[in-house]
Amino acid sequence: MKASLLGLVLAVSSGFAQAPLPGIALPAPHKTGGRPVMEALALRATSRAFSPAELPLQELSDLLWAAFGINRADGKRTAPSARNWQETDIFVLIKAGAYRYDAKAHCLAPVVAGDIRGLGGVQAFVRDAPVTLIYVADLSKTGSGPLEPRREMAAMDTAFIAANACIYCASEGLATGVRAYVDKAALGKKLGLGKDQAILLAQSVGRPAPPKP
């Protein structure tokens, strides 16, 4: 039986905000199976219509690991990172609240309770998607050189992560769409982001919307 996002909860602490929200312990990700990569690439597409059905916890676990999970004993990840800064955090917006993906513990650390999925974009379809990933670069982890080159490298790193998530979704028959059009000030305030944290992209994920009659 597949567990829902509301099950298998474990209280964990968050370094970003105090929240009256339980953390979510993710099951171990599946690291085999799925469509061959060339088939997944042939199916990759951007969606702007989603079923509101929740994703099973196992699928969310697999999605996050594919996007930017740890795949080696030395702590390196499924997506490349400039100078191994690993400066990108994935915030996960679901109906119960907002979480931060903790790759080391492979769990969702609580950030804020309540449904704030609508802040993950300005289009109406954003509210229907059961999951929206918010990619946040912590520029404090990128050294002390000029800001613009560091921000550019963080943007490239984020694009690699979003691409991983896209290919996972194509492999598993999920709908997804990446966008930069987000009210970053409002969402950043709600997530309690600091001055060095920058929202770069948002990505919604879910089942494809059923065809209209």
C-alpha angles and dihedrals in degrees: 000000000000117000119229126229089260093060135071094039125174126183110243132164125248125214091206105057144346109250134176088228130109118239121239122237107214121216116243110282121250107245098184134055131040128110120314110268095251091053090048091051090051089055099044112124141149117251130199098178125069140178110239091226112126120246116243113253091246091058091049089050092051092046094053094044091049090049100049112337127141111267102169136054091243091063097254118145145234090256126051120253127199109254086348089281091148086199097155120098122191115219113197120211115199133154094273095053146283123310138178119231109238103201095187093056092028092226141111113257113208120249109164135348123234137056108292097155089120089069090061092083144345099247120095094236091066090076092057097053110097093215132032121182116209115200112211124184116211100208091189085077094056102077130251105287126113112317100231098059090046091050091049091053090048089052091052091049090051091051090056090053094048090048090054089053091049092054091047090052092049090050093051100039095251126144118237142166132187122211141168095201101105133131090247096180094054095042094044090052092050092049092047094237120180129232092267095051118092128188106225107168143359126210127190121206133187146111115308113267113259113256115267115250 
